[in-house]
Amino acid sequence: RERATWGSDLAQSPRIPSVTYWWQRDRRRTVLSVGMAARAALLAVAVVATVAGAASAATLRANSAAYTYGALTSVETNVCRLEYNYCVRDPGCVTYTFSVHNVVFHANGYDAPVKAEDLKAGDSVTVVVTGETTVTAVPDHGSYKIYALSGHNLAAGALADALTLSGKDFTLTVTFTLEAGAFGPADSGWFEIGIDVFQQAGGSDEGFCLEISSIEYVTYEENKVDPPFEMYCVDNGDGTFTKQTHEIHPKPVPAPNCQSADCNLDWMYCPRDPGCVTYTMSVTAVEVDVMDHTGIKAGDHVRLQVNGTTSIKSVPAAGSFRIYSLAGHNEYAGVLTDVMTVNDCGDLGCHFYMDINFVLTAGSFTDDGWFEFGLDVFQQGSGSDEGMCIEVGDIEYLAYEKSKPDPPFDMDCRDNGDGTFTPVPGGVPLEGTPLPSPVCGAACNLDWWLCPRDPGCITYTFSPEAVEVFVYDKTGLNEGDRVRLSVNGTTSIKEIPTAGSYKIYSLSGKNIGAGVLADVLTLSDCGDQGCHFGLATDLVASADCFDATHGWFEFGLDVFQKKSGTDEGFCIEVGNLPYVHYLQTTPQPPPGFDQLCKDEGWGHYVSDTIPDIVSRTDCVLV
């Protein structure tokens, strides 16, 4: 829905950063610049979680397993993509005496986790609500009602049959059957039930009212202009409420991973590879993003990212890489300098980072449902002098590989962790390392790059270093979504041009936004070299930003320093993996997917044709 101000909304929106490692600070990942302290603090949380080996999804799974209550020790959440909030615009909140802290939602009869949109009429569910209350005894005449999205009552009963107290803590447990009224139109993904608790006879003296909804329905409610998505009271957390109107921020119901089985992947070094004696790259972390929330299949676009430590000091000019399938065929290949960076060198080696986009082929799958692909890196010409080799596969395939007595599931060398490897007679047993979750459904996986073949680059005065995109749609990036674009970096100018302007254009080349530069640009921390800049503007992802036939998404930002759209300050494009893959693999107009200028930092550019550098955009669904 329409927000009062973008700034306040961004400050309040919950933000779950993607898995980010401390060393990922080159232009191919998030670059933290001055003036981003708040975002740095949030990323630090992700760093701690990552180094500890627990991605946020795994943490939620662990938490949900701990939400067991009293005699119902077997009850835990097995429904994914649910959120909860107090009932919208409920005037009865002035009498609330129950502060909800946790919600468990269990679909009875399901052997595996189920998405909220896949529930159906006739399903039996158990809901457990816990928190803190000011009541000291269960009200004798209290009652509860369960209602559906349509407003119809699904169930009702005496409060004494569902509520237990332990000091200030309460537990409400209800089991009921879903009806068609709990669901929205077909393919909408809408689902909602409500729980209303009354402390007196006749359904009066409301104790609390809670809504539990699918993310799709919450998103719809949040984006409605009228009526507003508000609550008339503030929960103090101890069973007391203060009358005050405020915007509602739903909380997620902690749940297990609802990905299909083939989205649970491991990585390892290539088994029995005699080339390991020349390895120079110790792999520390692997991340795979698949732009398909239903699972992994042939034709899916994949982003593979590899981090680690290397004993080499620079990317070999003659180096290359290959992606091979489970069937053993080479599926994709390229020049190593296009996908790899080496930096942060010290006594224990250098950090390396690889970022590769490619399309899965049928050769990576078997009729048994197994999935696997490999990455092989070579440091010399003609595919020689192996730098490292890893495999990524589903846990079923790797379990099969490990179960075979011959050949053994071993590595012929020991990784010393610093980019050196020691041959080991008899081999070292291999163990798969789980990839960070989620693998599937990379709905907000975007890149950015300087506008290719832009002759205006010679007047550029801005060096972008980090790009963030906030998409106000928790289901993914879709046509009509409101988007906030934030760009940070350095510039050689020390005053904002009074006649400056900017334009936002779509994939098809149409202008979809424009404005005065002074309204969106800030300068700070100016010194001899120049200033740090921050630019933040809003746009709507119009239909012209999408190409449904190819699955492409893209928009561009062009900044001008003088009136009438002249004296270009910088130009960037933001696009999704399929579009980036197209640009990188399809011959482009001369001189190709290149920049006509080289960015030397602090807004200084020199004329030089170089390959365009594609960098990771920090994209967040809120």
N, C-alpha and C positions, 0 to 999 in steps of 0.2 A: 504494500500500500504506500501511498505518498507519505514520506517522512517529513518531519518539521525541518530538520537540517541534516545534510549529509554528514557533517562533521560529528555531531552528537551521536548519530546512528552508528558510524564506524567505531566510535569510542566504546559503545555499549555492546556491539555485536560480538558474540562468542566466536573465537577464531581457533581452528584446529590446524596447525601448520602441517604441511606434508613432511615426510621424514627428511630431515636435513642434518648433515654431518658437519662437524666444526671446520673441516678443511675445505668445504665447498664454498669458496669465496672468490673464484675467478669469474670471468664474464659469462661462463657457461652455466652458472648457478646464481643463486641469490647473492647480491653484493650489498652488504650493510654500509650505508653511508651516514654521514653526520646528519643529525636531525631525525633519526629513526630509532631512538632509544627504546621507545615503547614496543616497536616491532621486534627489536633485538631481544628484549626480555621474554617475549612470547616464544621466539625461536630458541632461546636458551632452554626453555622447558622441553622442547622437542629434542634438543641435543642431549640433555640428561637422559631422557627416556630411551633415545637411540643407543647411546653408549652403554646403557644398562642392558641393552638387548631386548627391550620391550617396546614395540610400537604401540601407538595409542589404541588401535583396535584390540591388540592382545590384552592391554590393560583393562579395557572394558569387558572383555571376556572373563578375565580373572575376577573382576568386581561382581559381574552378574552371577558367577558361581557362588559367591559368598552371600548373596542375598537369599538366605533361607531362614525360615521363621517357625519357631515352636515345633509343633508336631508335623508341620508340612515341610519337613527337611528336604523332600525331593522336588520342591517347587523352585524353579529358576526360570529366568526369561529365556525363551527360545524363539521369540518373534523379533525380527529385525526391522529397522527403519521406523521406529515409533518414537514419538515425543509426547510430553505431557505438560499441562499448564492448568492453572485455576480457570474456572469458567469465565468466559469473556463477558465483560460488562454486567457482572452479577451484583445487584444492589444488596443482596443478602450477605455479602462479605463482611459487613459491619458486625455480624454476630459469629463469624468464624472463630472456632476454638482449636482447630487442628492445623498444624503446620506440616505439610507433606515434605519429607526429605528424600524418600526413595519409592520407586514403583517397580514391581515385578509383574510381567505379563507372560503367562504360560498357555500355549495352545495344547490342549490335552489330545493325546492320540498321535502326535507327530514324532517320528523317530529322529528327524534331523531339523535343524533350524529352518524357519519359514519366514519369508518376507511378509510384511503387513498386507501388501496388495494381493498376496496369494491366499490369504484366509478366505473362508467362504461361509455362507449361511449354513447353519447346522453344526458348525464347529463348537465344541465345548471349550471354554477358556476359564482360567483361574487368575484372578488379579489380586496381588498383595500390595497394600499401601502402608507405609510406615512413616513415622515422624514423631513430633512432640506435641503435647496437648496440655491445656490448662484444666481439663476436667479430671476429677479424681475418682469418678465411678461411672460405669456405663449407664447412660440415661435409661430409666425403666421404660419410658414410652418412646424411645428413639427408634428411628427406622432408616432405611436406605433405599434408593432407587437407582437402577441402571437404565440409562436411556441410549438410544441409537442416534446416529447422525441425522436421521429424519425427524427426530424428536419423540418418537414412540418409546414407551417403556419396554425394556427387555426383561427386567426382573425387579423384584422388590422383596423386602424382608425386614424382620425385627433386628435392630442394631445389636441387641444382646447376642444374637446368633453369629455375628460376623466380627465384632470388635472385642479386642482384649487390651488390657492396660497393664503396664509394668512401671510403676512410678510415673514419670512424666512421658514415657514412651508409649506409643499406641501401635497396634497392628490391626488392619482391617483386611479380611480375607473373604472374597466372594467368588463363587463359581456359577456360571450361567452359560446359556447357549446363544450364539450369534444369530441374528436374523438379517434378511436382505436389507432392512432399513439402516444397517450399520455401514453400508457401502454406498459409494457414489455411482455416477454413470459408468458404463462399461469403458475400460481402458483409461479411466481417469486416475486410478491409483488411490482414490479417496477412501478413507476408513476412519471412523471415529465412534467411540463410546464415551459416555459420561457417567460419573459416579456422584450422586448427591446424598449427603448425610444430614439427617434432621435429628434434633435433640429433644423435641417435644412432640406430642401427639398431633395427628392431622397434618403431618409433613410441614411442621413449622420450626422456627429457631434453627436456622441452617448452621451446621457444624463445619462443613466445607463442601465444595463442589469442584470436581476435577474432570478435565477432558483429556483423553488419551487418543492420539490421532496419528495417522501415517504422515510422513514428511510431505507428501504431495498435498494433502489437505491442509496441513499447517501453512505451507507456502501460499496456497490459494487464500487462506484467511488473512495472512500477513499482508498480502498485496492488494486486498480490497480497499478502495478509498473510503467507502462508507458501507456499514458502520465501522468505526475504528477498532483495531485489535488491542483493546485496553482492558485493564482491571481497575476497579474503583478503590482498592485497598492495597496496602503494602504489607507483605508477610514479614513479621519480625523474627520468624524462625523458632519461636518458643510457644506457639499456640495463640499469640496475640497478633492483632492486625490493626493497622492505622489507616484511617480513611484518607486516601490520596489517589488520584487518577494517574496512571502511568502506563507506558507501553509494555506489552507482555513479551517476554523472551522465553519461549518454550525450552524445556530441558530434555535431553535425550534419555530414553529408557535404555540403560546399559544392556547390551545383547551380544550373543556370540556372532561369529562370522557367518554370513549367509551366502558367501560365494559358492559357486559350484565347485566340485572336488578338483577339477582340473585348473582351478585358480590358486590352489595351494601348491606353491613351487619351492624347490630347493635349488641351490647351486653348489658346484664343487669343481675342483681342478679335473682336467681330463684324465681318466684312468689309464694307467699303463703307457703314458706318453714318454718315449725315450728322449724326445726333444726337451724335456724339463731341465736337462743339464745346462741349457743356454738361457733359461728363463731369467728375466731381470725385473719382473713385476709381481710383487706380493699383493694379492687381492685381499682387501679388507671388507668391502661391502659391495653388494650387487642389488640393484633395484630394477624391476621390470614393471612397466605400465602398459596395460592393454586397453585399447579404446573399445571395449565391449563388456557391458555389465552382466551379460548373460552367461559368459564363460569364455573359453579360448577356442578359436576355430581358424581354419585356413581362410586367408584374406584379411585377418585382423591386422591393424596397424599397431606396432609395438615400439616402445622406447626402452632401450637397454642402457643403463648407466652403471659404470664400474669405477670404483675408487680404490686406492691403495698406495703402497710405497714402492718406489722403483730405484734401482741403482744407477740408471742412466740420468743424465743432466738435461737432455733435450729430446724432443720427438725426432726419431730418425727420419731424415728426408726421403729415404728410399723405402720406408716402412709401409706395410699394408695390413689389412685385416680381412677376414672372411667369416661369414655366418654360414654354418652348415646345418643341415637338417638331421633328424633322427635316422633317415635313410642313408645318410652319408654324402648327400649331394651339396655342392656349394650353391647357396641360395642368394647370397648378396656379398659384395666385396667393395673395397674402396681404399683410398689413400689414408694412411694413418694420421697425417697432419690435419686432415679435415675433421677428425673426430676425437682427437686426443690433445690434452694439454699436460705440461709438466711444470711444476712451480714449487715454491716453498722448500727449496733445497737446504739441507743441513748435514751434520755429521752422519746421521743415520739414513741418508738418502733423500729423495724428493717425493713429493706427492704427485700422483698422476690421476687423471680423470678422463673417462671415455664416455661419450654420449652418442649413441647410434640409433637411428630410426630405420625400421625396415618392415616389410610385410611378410607375415607367416605364409608358408606354402603347405600343401597337403603332405609333403614329404616329412614334416615334423610330427605327424600323427600316425597312429596305427589303428587297425580295426578293433583292437582291444581297448581303445580309449586312452592309450599312452601318448604322452607329449614330451618332446625334447628338442632343443637346438643347442648349438655350440658356437663359441667365439674363439677364433684362432688369430693371434697377433704375430706378425713377422717384422723383424727389424732391418732386414736387408732385401735387396731386389729379388724378384722371381720367387717370392714366398719362402725365403730361407732365414735362418737364425731366429728361431722361435722365441718370442718374448714372453708369452703366456698363452694358456689355453684353458677355457672353462666350459662347463656344460650347465644348462638350466633345464630342469625337467619336473614333471609332476611327481608327487611322492610315491605313487603306485609304480611308475616306471623305475624309479631309483630303488625302491624296495626289491623289485624283480632283479635288478642288476646286482644288488648286494647279496641276494640269496643264491646266486650261481657260484658253485665252488670253483669252476674253471671257465674262463680265466678269472683270477682273483680281482676283487674290487679294490685295487691299490693304486697308489701313486709312486712312481719310481724315484722321487726325490722328496726331501724334506724342505718345506718353506721356512726360511729363517726369519721372515717377517720384515726384512730390510731390502728386498729385491734381490737377494741371493738365495740359491738353492743348492742343497748338498745331496748327491746321489746316495741312495740307501739300498744295498743289496737285499733282495727279498721284498722290498717295497714298504710303504707306509699305508695302513688301512685308511680308506677315505670315508668321511661322514658328510652328508648333505647339510648345508646351512640354510635355514628357512629364509625366504625373501620377505621384506617388510610388507605388511598388508596396508591397504588393499592392492591386489595386483590388477583385478578386473575393474572395469568401469572408470577409466581415466577420463571422466567427463569434463574435467577442468584442467587438462594438461595442455598448456600453451607455451609457445616460444615467442621470442621477439628478435628483431634484427633491424639494422639500418636499411633504409629503402634502397633496393638494388638499382644500380645503373642511374643514380640520381646526379645529373650534372651540377645541380645546385649545392652539392656537398662542399664545394670549394669555399662557400661563405659560411659554413657551419661554425657556430661558436659554442655549441653544447655537446658535451660528451656523456651520453646516458650510460649509467652503470647498473641500474636495477629498475625493473619494471614489475609492478604489482597490478593484478586485476581482481577486483571484488565483484562477484556475480551474485545478484540478489535472487537466487533460486537454488534451494538446497538439493534439487533433483538433478542439476546439471546445467549446462549452458544451452539455452533454447531461444528460439526466435521471440522477440519482444521483451527479453530480460533487461532489466536495468543494470548497468555496469558502471563501476567506478574505475578509472584508469589512473595509476599513480606512477610517475617517472622521477627517479632521483639520479643525480650525477654531479658533474662539475662543469663550469662555464668560464669563459674568458671575459665575459661582460660583468660589470659591477653595478649596473642599474637596469631595471626592467624597461625595455623600449616602450615609450608612451604610445606609439602608433602600432605596436606589435599585435599580432592576431594569431589564431590557430584554427585548423580545420580537422575534422574527423571524416575520413572517407571509408567506404565499404569495399568489400571484395570486388564488386562490380564496377567500382570507381566513382560511385555517387557520393556527394557530400551528405553526411548524416548528422553533422554538428559543426558549430563554429562559434567563435567568441573573441573577446578582448583578452590579450595575453596577460595583462595586469590582473585580471580576475582569477587566474588559475595558477600563476607562477609566483614563487617566492625565492629570494636569494638570502643566503646566510653565510656566516663564517668567511667573510671575504679577506683575502690576503694578497701577497705579491703575485701569485699565480692566477688568481681569479676567485670565484665564489662557488659554494655548493648551491645547487638548485633543487627545488622540488616543484613538480607540476602535478596537479590533481584536477581531473575533469570528469564529468558524467556523460554517459551516452546510453542509447538504447540499441541493443543488438537487433537491428532490423533484418528483414528477409534478405536484403541485398548483401548482408555479411555472410550468408550461407550458400553453399552449392550442394543441394541434397543429393544430386546424382553421384558426386564423388565423395561426399562426406566432409567437404572443406568448410572451414570458418576462418575469416580474416577481416581485420580492419586496420587502418593506418592513422597516424597522427602527424600532421605537418605544421611546423612552427615558423612564423615569419616575423622579422624584426622591424620591417617598415610597412607603411600603408599599402593598400591594394595588393596584399599578399606577395610582397617582394622581399628580397634579402633573407633567404632561408636560413633559419637558425639550427634546425635539425629535422629529420624525418625518420620515423620508425614504423614498422609493421608488426602486428601481433597475429599469430595464426595457430591453428591446431596441428597435430602430428600428421594427419593425411596431407594437409596442404604443404607443410614443410617438406615432407617426403617427396611430393610432386616437384617442388622447386629444386630439390637437391639431386633428383634422379632423371628429370626430363630436360632435354636441351632447351635453354632459354634464349631469348633474343640476344644477339651479340651485345656486350661481351660475356653473357651468361649470368649466373647467379652470383654476381660480384659487386663490390663497392668500387666506385671510381676515385675514392679518397681514403687515406689511411688516418685513423683517429690516433693522435699521439697523446691524448689526454688533456684535460683542462680546456676543452673547446678548441684545440688546435688541430687542424687537418692539413695534410699535404696531398697533392695530386698523385695517385698511385692506384692501379687496378689490382685489387686483391680479392680472394674469395670472401664472400659475405660470412660473417661470424654469427651463428645462430646461438642464442642464449636462452636459458630457462626462465620463463615467467613465473613468478610466485602467484599462482591463481588460487583463490579461496571462494568456496561456496558459502554464503551466509544467508 
